[in-house]
Amino acid sequence: MSLTTLGAALSYPRTKGILLVLIAATSWGVSGTVAQYLFHQQGFSTNWLVVIRLLLAGLGLLLFAHIVGKQNIWRIWKNKQDVLRLIVFGIFGMLGVQYTFFMAIEHGNAATATVLQYLAPVIIAVYFCFRAKEFPVKHEVIAIVFALGGTFLLVTKGNIHTLSVSVPSFTWGILSAFALAFYTLYPENLLSKWGTVLTVGWGMMIGGIGLSFIHPPWKIEGHWSVTSFLAVVFVVIVGTLLAFLCFMESLKYIKASEASLLACIEPLSAAFLAVAWLHVPFSPIEWVGSFSIIATIFILSVVKR
């Protein structure tokens, strides 16, 4: 494709939206693999990487909301009920999903952790069924079967007597899926009232400040070099701040449902990079399990609830 043709393609809003969400999802996936490199090869800890990621990315989002979005970032603190919701979201939603995800990577690998986290949509679907006191419809049953079957293949490689994933990695991965489900569902009122950038920015800051009492950001761990410094910058800036802003920008051009489907390349990019760069062993059975879990996103997308 020539530069002229590429420029013409990007002039179409839909193409621009698709490109933005693909950049965001790929950046999220790659950042997980980069985090694995920091944990396994450079001696960094989950506590430090999560606290520094939340504080710096949260600060970046709030500055973006204030400078670019011309928002008063402090007005959210004037409503006591919203403040309480924001604190719950920051600690149990934002910190919860970040911490469990990185712990799953530290005890295992980015590919498995990212795929297991994608069980969250199935958890959300089951939650809505219980809340509505209804049995799952056909598509939801199929999604649940795919999710359970894919998880079984991913964790056991098809052999019920063996585990290809460590128990801590699997446990943190499942907790990450539940945390992501809570992170997705809980802040609905905050998002509708205050917007995504402001809500997520303060959620990150609250989560980072909360974790700072357990692991201060100045208590640095790991082997510092030019490579590890660039890896940290990538996780914080590209894999968090820029990825989030690209995803939000894409929603101006395409539907949220389309963006969510395109974001499914996140676990695939994490898996491919982990195998190619960090030489993580990934058998054909594990690939089948991964695609089965990712397929649940497509299956659930046709269910209108």
Summary of the structure (lengths in Angstrom):
residues: 305
radius of gyration: 19.3
end to end distance: 40.7
largest distance: 57.7
contacts: 1079
relative contact order: 0.22
helix: 78%
strand: 0%
